């Protein structure tokens, strides 16, 4: 019996475990056995690899072949094991030296004609390989730029099986220039100056961006709720290196190409209101895949027409809104994905959209309006920092819309300055923004805002929960940061309470 081994990576959530792919060629009638808890796509690798090697003129062994994926108790999914399987079988037949596979990770899917195709999750797989001490990897040539984002690895790209065995015999493989670190090319910017009027809503959006607060826009159709939400990412600062790696790894796992380098801008996800629980928070039969909340990590998750979403899907947001991560437990494995996002909700006041709008006639019965508003539960609304009424735009604002308003870059400058103040103040605790500070740490480590009797009165009257008190205090710090103040004043706290309660307030510019 001849035996050889190669290395690959199994991804469970964002964590990667090294998998030893063993190939043993015995004697007897021809057959191929694949063991080690493979899923359907991996089990089909037997047929893909056999056809690919035949197309490349190498042939498949006519003796029994046993392929073992170790550790056997770890569930394995995906088609990226193809390269390691054919390399182990080839080494067992003498097509290359066994030493060429030691300390080298092989990742790639095979076509029936021997071509090596793109795979999902390359970046987190290579990060895991690097953490486990591997220094050499073989990847599909179309993903060389993505692979070059991981430092400390010698990367070889292959286009087909012939090039793979050439690399294993000492050849260079395909090459390309290292990925420039300019990030993904910017899409056409959606500027805040495109939104006519809505001064209060724009300022609420600025406060949300400065402190990473969740916000709920509610108002009649056509008032600009979606326009405002789409422009939030344009106000947010760029991601730092660690955040970029984390976000890029999630998007790589979701199948997004990274040929242009790391994702440097906060991501934006806007699932349709027909989204299921699995598509929103993640799911899958054996090893759960990331959902929209993880794709929006370090960015914005926008739920338009939130009252039309399934109540089960909305309730699934409770835990990630508090913990910043999603734990998806299955019988085979438990996957953990980061999900620290800014939630933006938008909803009409009733099915026809005209309830409470001055000069408009609502056709909905009062019970219908009540049921429509109750589709978003109290526990979800209590987790939202800012509740902002978006009123219809007056004719005067529409007539003046030809004049450009304040552009996003100007507002983003104020947001960045406020974030810098937060970073300096919160450096000792490891938090980046006001919204991330736990309530206990905020009360013990930071001075209390002036006018705390306002919060005591609101709690006494039942207008504010204990969670709401913490959120109002965080908002007051953000408003003070935007104003350049070193400590929240009574006015800042009063404005924060009005933002939390969805009440009218005076827009104060620094």
C-alpha positions as CSV (number, residue, x, y, z in Angstrom):
1,X,0.0,0.0,0.0
2,X,1.3,3.5,-0.9
3,X,0.3,6.4,1.3
4,X,0.6,10.2,1.1
5,X,-0.9,13.2,2.8
6,X,-1.7,16.9,2.0
7,X,-3.2,19.7,4.0
8,X,-6.4,21.8,3.8
9,X,-8.5,23.9,6.1
10,X,-12.0,23.3,7.5
11,X,-14.0,26.4,8.4
12,X,-16.6,26.4,11.2
13,X,-17.9,29.9,11.3
14,X,-14.9,32.2,11.2
15,X,-12.6,29.7,12.9
16,X,-10.4,27.4,10.8
17,X,-9.0,24.0,11.7
18,X,-6.3,22.2,9.8
19,X,-7.4,19.1,8.0
20,X,-4.9,16.3,7.1
21,X,-6.0,14.7,3.8
22,X,-4.6,11.2,3.6
23,X,-4.7,9.1,0.4
24,X,-4.0,5.3,0.5
25,X,-3.8,3.2,-2.7
26,X,-4.2,-0.5,-2.0
27,X,-4.8,-3.6,-4.2
28,X,-8.0,-5.1,-5.5
29,X,-11.0,-4.0,-7.5
30,X,-11.1,-0.3,-8.4
31,X,-13.1,1.9,-6.1
32,X,-12.8,5.2,-4.3
33,X,-13.9,5.7,-0.7
34,X,-14.0,9.2,1.0
35,X,-14.4,9.2,4.8
36,X,-14.2,11.9,7.5
37,X,-17.7,13.5,7.8
38,X,-17.9,15.1,4.3
39,X,-21.0,17.0,3.2
40,X,-22.6,16.4,-0.2
41,X,-20.4,18.8,-2.1
42,X,-17.3,17.3,-0.6
43,X,-18.4,13.8,-1.1
44,X,-18.9,14.5,-4.8
45,X,-15.2,15.4,-4.9
46,X,-14.4,11.8,-5.7
47,X,-16.1,12.1,-9.1
48,X,-14.8,15.6,-9.8
49,X,-11.2,14.7,-9.0
50,X,-11.3,11.4,-11.0
51,X,-12.7,13.2,-14.1
52,X,-10.3,16.1,-13.7
53,X,-7.2,13.9,-13.5
54,X,-8.4,11.9,-16.6
55,X,-8.9,15.1,-18.5
56,X,-5.4,16.2,-17.6
57,X,-4.0,13.0,-18.9
58,X,-2.9,11.7,-15.5
59,X,-5.5,9.0,-14.9
60,X,-7.0,7.8,-11.7
61,X,-5.6,4.8,-9.9
62,X,-7.2,1.5,-11.0
63,X,-6.7,0.1,-7.5
64,X,-8.8,0.9,-4.4
65,X,-8.3,4.4,-3.2
66,X,-9.2,5.4,0.4
67,X,-9.2,9.2,1.2
68,X,-9.4,10.1,4.8
69,X,-10.1,13.7,6.1
70,X,-8.6,14.0,9.6
71,X,-9.7,14.8,12.3
72,X,-12.6,12.5,11.4
73,X,-15.0,13.9,14.0
74,X,-14.9,17.4,12.6
75,X,-17.7,18.1,10.0
76,X,-16.3,19.3,6.7
77,X,-18.1,21.2,4.0
78,X,-17.3,22.8,0.6
79,X,-15.5,22.0,-2.6
80,X,-12.1,23.6,-1.7
81,X,-10.6,20.2,-0.7
82,X,-10.3,19.1,-4.3
83,X,-6.7,20.3,-4.8
84,X,-5.5,18.6,-1.6
85,X,-7.2,15.4,-2.6
86,X,-5.6,15.1,-6.1
87,X,-2.2,16.2,-4.6
88,X,-2.4,13.4,-2.0
89,X,-3.5,10.9,-4.6
90,X,-0.8,12.1,-7.0
91,X,1.9,11.9,-4.4
92,X,0.8,8.3,-3.5
93,X,1.2,7.3,-7.1
94,X,4.6,9.0,-7.4
95,X,3.6,12.0,-9.4
96,X,5.5,14.3,-7.0
97,X,7.6,13.9,-3.8
98,X,5.9,13.6,-0.5
99,X,8.2,16.3,0.9
100,X,6.6,18.8,-1.5
101,X,3.3,18.5,0.4
102,X,4.8,19.0,3.9
103,X,4.0,22.4,5.4
104,X,1.9,23.4,2.4
105,X,-1.8,24.1,2.3
106,X,-3.8,23.5,-0.9
107,X,-7.1,25.1,-1.6
108,X,-9.2,25.1,-4.8
109,X,-12.1,23.5,-6.6
110,X,-11.6,21.5,-9.7
111,X,-13.6,21.5,-12.9
112,X,-14.1,18.3,-14.9
113,X,-11.6,19.6,-17.5
114,X,-8.9,20.0,-14.9
115,X,-9.2,23.8,-14.4
116,X,-8.9,25.2,-10.9
117,X,-11.8,27.4,-9.9
118,X,-12.5,30.1,-7.3
119,X,-13.6,29.1,-3.8
120,X,-15.4,30.8,-1.0
121,X,-13.7,31.7,2.3
122,X,-10.2,31.8,1.0
123,X,-9.1,34.7,3.3
124,X,-10.3,33.2,6.6
125,X,-8.8,29.9,5.6
126,X,-5.4,31.4,4.9
127,X,-5.5,33.4,8.2
128,X,-6.2,30.1,10.0
129,X,-3.3,28.4,8.2
130,X,-1.0,31.2,9.1
131,X,-2.0,31.0,12.7
132,X,-1.2,27.3,12.7
133,X,2.3,27.9,11.5
134,X,2.0,27.1,7.7
135,X,4.0,29.3,5.5
136,X,3.3,28.0,1.9
137,X,-0.1,27.8,0.2
138,X,-1.4,26.9,-3.3
139,X,-4.6,28.7,-4.4
140,X,-6.5,29.3,-7.6
141,X,-4.7,31.8,-9.8
142,X,-7.8,34.0,-10.0
143,X,-7.5,34.5,-6.2
144,X,-3.8,35.4,-6.0
145,X,-4.6,38.9,-5.0
146,X,-6.9,37.9,-2.2
147,X,-4.3,35.4,-0.9
148,X,-1.6,38.0,-0.9
149,X,-3.5,40.0,1.7
150,X,-2.2,37.6,4.4
151,X,1.3,38.4,5.4
152,X,4.0,35.8,6.0
153,X,2.7,33.3,3.4
154,X,4.5,32.1,0.2
155,X,1.6,31.9,-2.3
156,X,1.6,30.0,-5.6
157,X,-1.4,30.2,-8.0
158,X,-2.4,27.4,-10.3
159,X,-4.8,27.5,-13.3
160,X,-5.1,23.8,-13.8
161,X,-3.9,20.4,-12.6
162,X,-0.8,20.4,-14.9
163,X,0.3,23.7,-13.2
164,X,-0.4,22.2,-9.8
165,X,2.0,19.3,-10.2
166,X,4.5,21.6,-11.8
167,X,4.4,23.7,-8.6
168,X,4.8,20.5,-6.5
169,X,7.9,19.6,-8.5
170,X,9.4,23.0,-7.8
171,X,7.9,25.3,-10.5
172,X,6.8,28.9,-9.7
173,X,3.2,28.6,-10.7
174,X,1.1,31.6,-11.8
175,X,2.1,35.0,-10.4
176,X,0.6,38.5,-10.2
177,X,1.4,41.8,-8.6
178,X,0.6,41.8,-4.8
179,X,-2.8,43.3,-4.0
180,X,-2.6,47.1,-3.6
181,X,-4.0,48.2,-0.3
182,X,-6.3,50.8,-1.8
183,X,-9.3,48.6,-1.0
184,X,-12.4,48.0,-3.0
185,X,-13.1,50.7,-5.6
186,X,-15.5,53.3,-4.4
187,X,-19.0,53.1,-5.8
188,X,-20.7,56.4,-6.9
189,X,-21.3,58.3,-3.7
190,X,-24.8,58.9,-2.4
191,X,-24.4,62.4,-1.0
192,X,-26.5,63.8,1.9
193,X,-26.9,67.1,-0.1
194,X,-29.3,65.1,-2.4
195,X,-31.9,65.0,0.4
196,X,-34.1,68.1,0.3
197,X,-35.1,69.6,3.6
198,X,-35.3,67.2,6.6
199,X,-32.9,69.1,8.8
200,X,-33.9,67.3,12.0
201,X,-33.6,63.9,10.3
202,X,-30.2,64.8,8.9
203,X,-28.9,65.9,12.2
204,X,-30.3,62.7,13.8
205,X,-28.3,60.8,11.2
206,X,-25.2,62.7,12.0
207,X,-25.6,61.8,15.7
208,X,-26.2,58.2,14.8
209,X,-23.0,58.2,12.7
210,X,-20.9,59.9,15.4
211,X,-21.8,57.4,18.1
212,X,-22.7,54.3,16.1
213,X,-26.3,54.5,17.4
214,X,-29.3,52.6,16.1
215,X,-32.0,54.8,14.5
216,X,-35.6,54.4,13.5
217,X,-37.1,56.6,10.8
218,X,-40.9,56.7,10.7
219,X,-43.1,58.8,8.5
220,X,-45.3,58.9,5.4
221,X,-44.1,57.5,2.0
222,X,-41.9,59.6,-0.1
223,X,-40.6,61.7,2.8
224,X,-37.0,60.6,2.4
225,X,-36.5,57.7,4.9
226,X,-34.7,55.4,2.5
227,X,-32.6,58.3,1.0
228,X,-31.3,59.1,4.5
229,X,-30.5,55.5,5.4
230,X,-28.6,54.9,2.2
231,X,-26.3,57.9,3.0
232,X,-25.3,56.8,6.5
233,X,-22.3,54.8,5.4
234,X,-21.0,57.9,3.6
235,X,-20.7,59.6,7.0
236,X,-18.8,56.8,8.7
237,X,-15.0,56.8,9.0
238,X,-12.9,54.2,7.2
239,X,-12.2,50.9,8.9
240,X,-8.9,50.3,10.5
241,X,-6.6,47.4,9.6
242,X,-8.1,44.9,12.1
243,X,-11.6,45.8,11.2
244,X,-10.8,45.5,7.5
245,X,-9.4,42.0,7.9
246,X,-12.5,41.0,9.9
247,X,-15.0,42.4,7.5
248,X,-13.1,41.1,4.4
249,X,-13.0,37.6,5.9
250,X,-16.7,37.6,6.3
251,X,-17.3,38.8,2.8
252,X,-14.8,36.2,1.4
253,X,-16.8,33.5,3.3
254,X,-20.0,34.9,1.6
255,X,-18.4,34.5,-1.8
256,X,-17.4,38.2,-2.5
257,X,-14.2,38.6,-4.6
258,X,-11.4,40.6,-3.0
259,X,-9.2,41.2,-6.0
260,X,-8.9,44.9,-5.2
261,X,-7.7,44.3,-1.6
262,X,-9.2,44.7,1.8
263,X,-12.7,46.2,2.3
264,X,-11.9,49.6,3.7
265,X,-15.3,51.2,3.9
266,X,-18.1,50.2,6.3
267,X,-20.4,47.7,4.5
268,X,-24.1,48.2,3.8
269,X,-26.8,45.5,3.8
270,X,-30.4,46.0,3.0
271,X,-32.3,42.7,2.9
272,X,-35.8,42.6,1.4
273,X,-38.7,42.4,3.8
274,X,-39.4,38.9,2.7
275,X,-36.1,37.7,4.2
276,X,-36.2,34.6,6.3
277,X,-34.6,34.2,9.7
278,X,-31.8,32.1,8.2
279,X,-31.0,34.8,5.5
280,X,-31.0,37.5,8.1
281,X,-29.0,36.0,11.0
282,X,-27.4,33.1,9.1
283,X,-28.2,29.4,8.8
284,X,-27.5,26.1,7.1
285,X,-28.1,22.4,7.6
286,X,-24.6,21.3,8.9
287,X,-22.4,24.3,9.3
288,X,-24.3,27.6,9.4
289,X,-23.3,30.3,6.9
290,X,-23.3,34.1,7.7
291,X,-26.4,36.1,7.2
292,X,-27.1,39.8,6.5
293,X,-26.3,40.8,10.1
294,X,-22.8,39.5,9.7
295,X,-22.3,40.9,6.2
296,X,-23.2,44.3,7.8
297,X,-20.6,43.8,10.6
298,X,-18.8,47.2,11.3
299,X,-21.3,48.8,8.9
300,X,-25.0,49.4,8.4
301,X,-28.0,47.0,8.3
302,X,-31.0,48.8,6.9
303,X,-34.5,47.2,7.2
304,X,-36.9,49.2,5.0
305,X,-40.6,48.7,5.6
306,X,-39.7,47.0,8.8
307,X,-43.3,46.4,9.7
308,X,-43.5,44.1,6.7
309,X,-40.8,41.8,8.0
310,X,-41.6,38.5,9.6
311,X,-41.9,39.0,13.4
312,X,-39.7,35.9,13.9
313,X,-37.0,37.5,11.7
314,X,-37.1,40.7,13.7
315,X,-37.1,39.0,17.1
316,X,-33.9,37.1,16.0
317,X,-32.1,40.5,16.1
318,X,-32.4,40.8,19.8
319,X,-29.3,39.0,20.8
320,X,-26.9,40.3,18.1
321,X,-28.1,43.9,18.9
322,X,-26.9,43.4,22.5
323,X,-23.9,41.1,22.1
324,X,-22.5,42.0,18.7
325,X,-22.3,38.4,17.5
326,X,-24.4,35.5,16.3
327,X,-24.1,32.0,17.7
328,X,-25.6,29.4,15.4
329,X,-25.8,26.0,16.9
330,X,-26.3,22.9,14.8
331,X,-26.1,19.2,15.7
332,X,-22.7,18.9,13.9
333,X,-21.1,22.2,14.9
334,X,-21.6,25.6,16.4
335,X,-20.6,28.6,14.2
336,X,-19.9,32.0,15.7
337,X,-20.0,35.1,13.5
338,X,-19.4,38.7,14.4
339,X,-22.4,40.9,14.0
340,X,-21.7,44.4,15.4
341,X,-23.7,46.7,13.1
342,X,-25.7,49.9,13.1
343,X,-29.3,49.1,12.7
344,X,-31.5,51.5,10.7
345,X,-35.2,50.9,10.5
346,X,-37.8,52.7,8.3
347,X,-41.5,52.3,8.5
348,X,-44.7,54.0,7.5
349,X,-47.2,54.9,10.2
350,X,-49.9,52.6,8.8
351,X,-50.6,50.4,5.8
352,X,-51.7,53.4,3.6
353,X,-48.9,55.5,5.1
354,X,-51.0,58.6,5.9
355,X,-51.9,58.2,9.6
356,X,-51.0,61.4,11.5
357,X,-49.9,63.3,8.4
358,X,-51.4,66.9,8.4
359,X,-53.8,67.5,5.5
360,X,-53.9,63.8,4.5
361,X,-56.7,61.3,4.9
362,X,-55.9,57.9,6.4
363,X,-58.1,55.1,5.0
364,X,-57.1,52.6,7.8
365,X,-59.2,51.7,10.7
366,X,-57.7,52.5,14.2
367,X,-57.4,48.8,15.0
368,X,-55.5,48.3,11.7
369,X,-53.1,51.1,12.5
370,X,-52.5,49.7,16.0
371,X,-51.8,46.2,14.7
372,X,-49.5,47.5,12.0
373,X,-47.4,49.4,14.6
374,X,-47.3,46.5,16.9
375,X,-45.6,44.3,14.3
376,X,-42.3,45.8,15.6
377,X,-42.2,44.6,19.2
378,X,-41.4,46.7,22.2
379,X,-38.2,44.9,23.1
380,X,-36.8,45.7,19.6
381,X,-37.9,49.3,19.8
382,X,-36.3,49.6,23.2
383,X,-32.9,48.6,21.7
384,X,-33.1,51.6,19.2
385,X,-31.3,54.7,20.4
386,X,-32.9,57.3,18.1
387,X,-36.5,57.5,17.1
388,X,-36.9,60.2,14.4
389,X,-40.1,61.4,12.8
390,X,-39.6,62.2,9.1
391,X,-42.3,64.7,8.1
392,X,-43.4,65.5,4.5
393,X,-41.1,67.9,2.8
394,X,-42.6,71.4,2.4
395,X,-42.9,73.1,-1.0
396,X,-40.3,75.7,0.1
397,X,-37.7,73.0,0.6
398,X,-38.5,71.4,-2.8
399,X,-38.2,74.8,-4.5
400,X,-34.8,75.4,-2.9
401,X,-33.6,71.9,-3.7
402,X,-31.7,73.2,-6.7
403,X,-29.2,74.7,-4.3
404,X,-26.9,72.1,-2.9
405,X,-27.2,71.4,0.8
406,X,-24.5,70.4,3.2
407,X,-22.5,67.6,1.5
408,X,-21.6,64.3,3.2
409,X,-17.9,65.1,3.3
410,X,-18.5,68.1,5.6
411,X,-20.7,66.1,7.9
412,X,-18.3,63.2,7.8
413,X,-15.5,65.6,9.0
414,X,-17.5,66.4,12.1
415,X,-18.3,62.7,12.7
416,X,-14.6,61.9,12.4
417,X,-13.7,64.6,14.9
418,X,-16.3,63.3,17.4
419,X,-15.0,59.7,16.9
420,X,-11.5,60.9,17.7
421,X,-12.8,62.5,21.0
422,X,-14.5,59.2,21.9
423,X,-11.4,57.2,21.1
424,X,-9.2,59.3,23.3
425,X,-11.8,59.2,26.2
426,X,-12.5,55.5,25.9
427,X,-9.0,54.2,25.1
428,X,-8.5,52.6,28.5
429,X,-11.5,50.4,28.1
430,X,-10.9,49.3,24.5
431,X,-14.1,50.7,23.2
432,X,-14.2,52.7,19.9
433,X,-17.5,54.6,20.2
434,X,-20.1,55.7,22.8
435,X,-22.6,53.0,21.7
436,X,-20.2,50.2,22.7
437,X,-19.6,51.4,26.3
438,X,-21.5,49.1,28.8
439,X,-23.8,50.9,31.1
440,X,-22.0,50.0,34.3
441,X,-18.6,51.2,32.9
442,X,-20.2,54.5,31.7
443,X,-21.7,55.2,35.1
444,X,-18.5,54.3,37.0
445,X,-15.7,55.4,34.7
446,X,-17.2,58.6,33.2
447,X,-18.7,61.6,34.9
448,X,-22.5,61.7,34.9
449,X,-24.2,64.3,32.6
450,X,-25.7,67.3,34.1
451,X,-29.4,67.2,34.7
452,X,-29.8,63.6,35.7
453,X,-33.1,64.6,37.4
454,X,-34.6,64.6,33.8
455,X,-33.9,60.8,33.5
456,X,-35.2,60.2,37.1
457,X,-38.5,61.9,36.2
458,X,-38.7,60.0,32.9
459,X,-38.2,56.6,34.7
460,X,-40.7,57.5,37.4
461,X,-43.4,58.4,34.7
462,X,-42.7,55.1,32.9
463,X,-41.4,56.9,29.8
464,X,-37.9,55.3,30.0
465,X,-36.6,51.8,30.8
466,X,-33.4,51.0,32.5
467,X,-31.9,50.2,29.1
468,X,-33.2,53.5,27.9
469,X,-31.4,55.4,30.6
470,X,-28.1,54.0,29.4
471,X,-28.9,54.8,25.8
472,X,-29.9,58.4,26.6
473,X,-26.6,58.9,28.5
474,X,-24.6,57.5,25.5
475,X,-26.5,59.9,23.2
476,X,-25.8,62.8,25.4
477,X,-22.0,62.0,25.3
478,X,-22.2,61.8,21.5
479,X,-24.0,65.2,21.2
480,X,-21.4,66.7,23.5
481,X,-18.6,65.2,21.3
482,X,-20.2,66.8,18.2
483,X,-20.4,70.1,20.0
484,X,-16.8,69.8,21.1
485,X,-17.7,69.9,24.8
486,X,-15.8,68.0,27.4
487,X,-18.9,67.0,29.3
488,X,-22.6,66.6,28.5
489,X,-24.6,69.6,29.7
490,X,-28.3,69.6,30.7
491,X,-29.2,70.8,27.2
492,X,-27.3,67.9,25.7
493,X,-29.1,65.4,28.0
494,X,-32.5,67.0,27.2
495,X,-31.8,66.7,23.5
496,X,-30.7,63.1,23.9
497,X,-33.9,62.3,25.8
498,X,-36.0,63.9,23.0
499,X,-34.1,61.9,20.4
500,X,-34.7,58.7,22.3
501,X,-38.4,59.5,22.8
502,X,-39.0,60.7,19.2
503,X,-40.0,64.1,20.3
504,X,-39.3,67.5,18.8
505,X,-36.0,69.2,19.7
506,X,-34.0,72.1,18.5
507,X,-31.2,71.3,16.1
508,X,-28.0,72.8,17.5
509,X,-25.0,73.1,15.2
510,X,-21.5,73.3,16.7
